[in-house]
Amino acid sequence: MRTTNPTLKAFRSSSGVYGESMTLQGTVNKAGILILLAIASGSFTWSLFRSGGEAMPWALLGLVGGLVLALVTIFRPQVSPYTAPIYAVCEGLILGTISAMSAKAYPGIAFQAMFLTFGTLVGMLMAYKTGLIRATEKVKLMVISATAGIALLYLATIILSFFHIRMPYLHDSSPIGIGISVVIVAVAAMNLVLDFGFIEEGIEYGAPKYMEWYGGFSLLVTLVWLYLEILNLLRKLRSR
């Protein structure tokens, strides 16, 4: 099968060079390990915050470390077996702190967000496996464009905040603000389809074994984003 997709060409050129190839079971195992690591480190900062300890320094460490490790992993997938687990721990440190802070204001909200996140994961996986949603080139273009637009929106919000300018509707609990959050959650959920497609293509084209860790890393990045957006949406709904 011929392809013009540079990612798939990379899969093909790497197959057989690094020995064992990427498998579905291996990728699922690696993704599970990363999720468990994030939950474990998140439980640490959650408990620390709830007991009155200083969780924020750990969250800042996770933020900086996670950003650096994410960039290294994206540009050097070969090191993902080493960087992805540490990245998962860093993300957990952030999520545990944010979740504990949210739960203090809105009891039970963190567990609701977690259940909804994993429920969305299962639902999107079922939709993907049954062919209801496929990672076609058109779908990829739409999701990537929407994701880039959201990233630019958040970047503009950060820049404007330095000048004490607040982006209207993005963080409030008005109907428009809630609608924006629903759209962002939907886009984050659709990114799971891209992750499924990436993993499926990697297996099909015989990607090297280390790409199992990269596939798990990619899935974790999306789940973290989805969780945070669902948490934000629930906060808006609870504050009304």
TATA-V436214 format. One record per residue. N is the residue number from 0. OMEGA is omega in whole degrees, 0 to 359 (* if undefined). D_LAST is the distance of its C-alpha to the last C-alpha in whole Angstrom. Layout:
n | omega | d_last
N | OMEGA | D_LAST
N | OMEGA | D_LAST
This chain:
n | omega | d_last
0 | 180 | 54
1 | 180 | 53
2 | 175 | 50
3 | 180 | 49
4 | 183 | 46
5 | 179 | 47
6 | 180 | 45
7 | 175 | 47
8 | 177 | 50
9 | 177 | 49
10 | 185 | 49
11 | 183 | 52
12 | 181 | 54
13 | 186 | 53
14 | 178 | 54
15 | 182 | 57
16 | 186 | 57
17 | 179 | 55
18 | 183 | 56
19 | 180 | 53
20 | 179 | 51
21 | 177 | 47
22 | 179 | 46
23 | 181 | 43
24 | 179 | 44
25 | 180 | 44
26 | 178 | 41
27 | 179 | 39
28 | 181 | 40
29 | 179 | 40
30 | 178 | 36
31 | 178 | 36
32 | 181 | 37
33 | 179 | 35
34 | 179 | 32
35 | 177 | 33
36 | 179 | 34
37 | 179 | 31
38 | 181 | 29
39 | 180 | 32
40 | 176 | 32
41 | 177 | 28
42 | 180 | 29
43 | 181 | 31
44 | 175 | 28
45 | 181 | 26
46 | 180 | 28
47 | 180 | 29
48 | 183 | 26
49 | 180 | 25
50 | 178 | 28
51 | 180 | 28
52 | 181 | 30
53 | 180 | 30
54 | 185 | 28
55 | 177 | 28
56 | 177 | 31
57 | 179 | 31
58 | 178 | 28
59 | 176 | 30
60 | 179 | 33
61 | 180 | 31
62 | 181 | 30
63 | 180 | 33
64 | 180 | 35
65 | 180 | 33
66 | 180 | 33
67 | 182 | 37
68 | 178 | 38
69 | 180 | 35
70 | 179 | 38
71 | 182 | 41
72 | 181 | 40
73 | 183 | 39
74 | 178 | 42
75 | 182 | 44
76 | 181 | 44
77 | 182 | 47
78 | 183 | 45
79 | 176 | 42
80 | 181 | 44
81 | 185 | 44
82 | 184 | 41
83 | 178 | 38
84 | 179 | 38
85 | 176 | 38
86 | 180 | 35
87 | 178 | 33
88 | 179 | 34
89 | 180 | 32
90 | 178 | 29
91 | 179 | 29
92 | 179 | 29
93 | 185 | 26
94 | 179 | 24
95 | 180 | 25
96 | 180 | 24
97 | 180 | 20
98 | 180 | 19
99 | 178 | 20
100 | 179 | 18
101 | 181 | 15
102 | 178 | 16
103 | 180 | 17
104 | 183 | 13
105 | 183 | 12
106 | 177 | 15
107 | 187 | 16
108 | 182 | 14
109 | 180 | 18
110 | 175 | 20
111 | 180 | 17
112 | 179 | 17
113 | 180 | 21
114 | 179 | 22
115 | 179 | 20
116 | 180 | 22
117 | 174 | 25
118 | 177 | 24
119 | 177 | 24
120 | 180 | 27
121 | 180 | 29
122 | 180 | 28
123 | 178 | 29
124 | 178 | 32
125 | 179 | 33
126 | 180 | 32
127 | 182 | 35
128 | 180 | 37
129 | 178 | 38
130 | 179 | 38
131 | 176 | 35
132 | 178 | 34
133 | 180 | 36
134 | 177 | 36
135 | 180 | 39
136 | 179 | 39
137 | 179 | 37
138 | 179 | 34
139 | 181 | 35
140 | 181 | 35
141 | 183 | 32
142 | 180 | 30
143 | 179 | 32
144 | 179 | 31
145 | 179 | 27
146 | 178 | 27
147 | 178 | 29
148 | 178 | 27
149 | 179 | 24
150 | 178 | 26
151 | 178 | 27
152 | 179 | 24
153 | 178 | 23
154 | 179 | 27
155 | 179 | 26
156 | 179 | 23
157 | 181 | 25
158 | 181 | 28
159 | 181 | 26
160 | 177 | 24
161 | 179 | 28
162 | 178 | 28
163 | 176 | 25
164 | 184 | 23
165 | 177 | 20
166 | 183 | 19
167 | 173 | 17
168 | 189 | 14
169 | 185 | 15
170 | 181 | 13
171 | 184 | 10
172 | 176 | 6
173 | 177 | 8
174 | 179 | 10
175 | 179 | 13
176 | 178 | 11
177 | 178 | 10
178 | 177 | 14
179 | 180 | 15
180 | 178 | 14
181 | 179 | 16
182 | 180 | 19
183 | 176 | 19
184 | 179 | 19
185 | 179 | 21
186 | 178 | 24
187 | 178 | 24
188 | 179 | 24
189 | 176 | 27
190 | 175 | 29
191 | 178 | 30
192 | 177 | 32
193 | 178 | 34
194 | 179 | 34
195 | 180 | 36
196 | 179 | 38
197 | 180 | 39
198 | 180 | 40
199 | 180 | 42
200 | 178 | 44
201 | 178 | 45
202 | 182 | 46
203 | 184 | 48
204 | 173 | 49
205 | 178 | 51
206 | 181 | 48
207 | 187 | 50
208 | 183 | 48
209 | 180 | 46
210 | 172 | 44
211 | 177 | 43
212 | 179 | 41
213 | 177 | 40
214 | 177 | 38
215 | 177 | 37
216 | 180 | 35
217 | 179 | 34
218 | 180 | 32
219 | 178 | 31
220 | 180 | 30
221 | 180 | 28
222 | 178 | 26
223 | 179 | 25
224 | 180 | 23
225 | 180 | 22
226 | 181 | 20
227 | 180 | 19
228 | 176 | 17
229 | 178 | 16
230 | 179 | 15
231 | 178 | 13
232 | 179 | 11
233 | 177 | 10
234 | 179 | 9
235 | 181 | 7
236 | 182 | 6
237 | 183 | 6
238 | 181 | 4
239 | * | 0
